[in-house]
Amino acid sequence: MFYKIQISGGFAGVLQEFIGELAVTEEKKVALKSALNIKKHAEINKNLRDTFNYSIQLEIDNKLYKKTFDDISIPEEIIELIAEVKKKQNL
């Protein structure tokens, strides 16, 4: 699975970007697609300060999924994916 993850914001406003490929199970693909298709996560709270914004692009089974979250709206499946990507890159 191809991923491009951009994390921005926070107090310092530093941009982190992760681009690469990750082997995932079919079960994980289903969970990620479901997390990216949930409408209730779509709204970003513009009034939050010093929070992070997460721009997620995943190519799963030749289909591109894009979504933006903040610290409040990000689903657990995406948090786990980011942790896995950071671990892969030794961060």
Buried (B, 14 or more C-beta within 10 A) or exposed (E): BEBBBBBBBBEEEEEBEBEEEBEBEEEBBEBBBEBBEEEEBEEBEEEEEEBBBBBBBBEBEEEEBEBBBBBEBBBEBBBBBBEBBBEEEEE
